[in-house]
Amino acid sequence: EVQLQASGGGLVQAGGSLRLSCVASGFTFQDYAIGWFRQAPGQEGEGISCISSTDPRTYYADSVKGRFTISRDNAKNTVYLDMNSLKPGDTAVYYCAMGGLMLLTTAQAMNLMDETYVDFWGQGTQVTVSS
């Protein structure tokens, strides 16, 4: 059974930091790109970062570029999202998702993560940034 378990969310003050983790099981982790999406109440979902399987290559949405860092540890089947300089606008439910290389390459080409290239979604973790 494919599983993506996201954790690490919480309440933090503006300017603070959090590290999200996404632990995968049930598939060959190193064969897939992993991305992070977020959804704030009343807003459309936003793909914010993605990492390829083994290179690794990365993508960041403009909204998080320079503040967030994605990384992966294939030995631990885990992808991390280090979030620094958090803003109230970062408040959302954060989801990790798996997909093929197209999830990353199309994001790099279009500067937009396309959900149609997601093969499987994990559950979300809430991030709340207070002002």
N, C-alpha and C positions, 0 to 999 in steps of 0.2 A: 504494500500500500504506500503510495506516494504521500509524503508529509513534508510540510514546511512550517516550522514552529518559530514564530517571531517573538522576541522578548526584548526587554530593556527600556520600554517606555515608562513614562512617569510624569510628574509635575516638576518643572524647573523654572527658575526665574529667567527673565530675558538676559541674554549675555552668557548664560550657562551652557553646559554641555551634557550630552547623553550619548551612550553607545548602544545601538540596536544590534541584536544578533538574529540570524536566521539559520536555524539548524535543519538540515535536510536529511531525509531517509527515504528508502524505498525505490531509489533510482541511482544511476551512475552519475554522481554529483559532478565529477570533473568533465562530463560531456556537455554540460548545459551552462548557458548564461543565467545569471541571477539578477533580478532588478528589484528596486524599491519604488513603490507607488505610495501616494498618500491621498486621503480624502478628508476634507474639512466639511463640517456641517453646511449644507446648502450650496456646496460648490462641486464642480466636476472634479473627478479624480485627476491626479497629476503624476506622471512618471518622473521621478527625480534623479535616479541614478541606476546605472547598470554596469555589470562587470562580465567580461567574457570568461570562458572556461579555464584556459590554461596560459594565455599569453603573459599577463592579463591586460586587456584593454578596458578602458572605462569611459563612461559617459556621465555628464552631469547637466541637469537642467540649469538654465541661467539663474533661476531663483535660489539655487543652493550652491552654485559654483564658488569655490574659494572658502566655503564654510563647512561643507560636508566632504567626507572621504569614505569611499567604499573600498573594501578589501575582502579577500577570501582566503581561507585556509582549507585546501582540499583534503588534507589529512584529517581534519575535524569535521568535514562536510558542513562548514559554516561560512556564512558571509556576514561581514560587519558593516555597519554604517556609523561612522563617527560624526557626530553633529556638534559643531561648535558655533559660538556666537548666535545662539538661538534667539529667534524673534517671536513675538506673539502670533505673527502670521504663519509660523511653522506648526501651529497647533492643528492636529489632524490625527486620524487613525492611519498608521503606517503599515503597509502590507509588503511582504516579499513575494516574489513570483519567479517562476522558472520558464525559460524558453530556449529556443535555439539561437544560433549566432545572429540570426536576423533581428532578434530583439535589440541587440546592441548596434549592429551595422546600420539599421534603418534609423535608429535614434541619432547616431552620429551624422547621418546624411541629412536628415530632416530637422534635427534639433528638437525632436519630439519622440517620446516613447510611445509606441503604438501597441495598445492592449491586444490587438488581434494576433500578435506574435507571442503572447503568453500562453503556455501550455497548461500551467497549473498555478493556482493561487494558494498562498498560505493564509492563515488567519491574521488578523491585525493586532497591533499593539498601540495603545493610546499615548500620544505625546501632547502634553499641555504646557504651554509656555506663558507664564504670567508676566504682566508688565510691571 
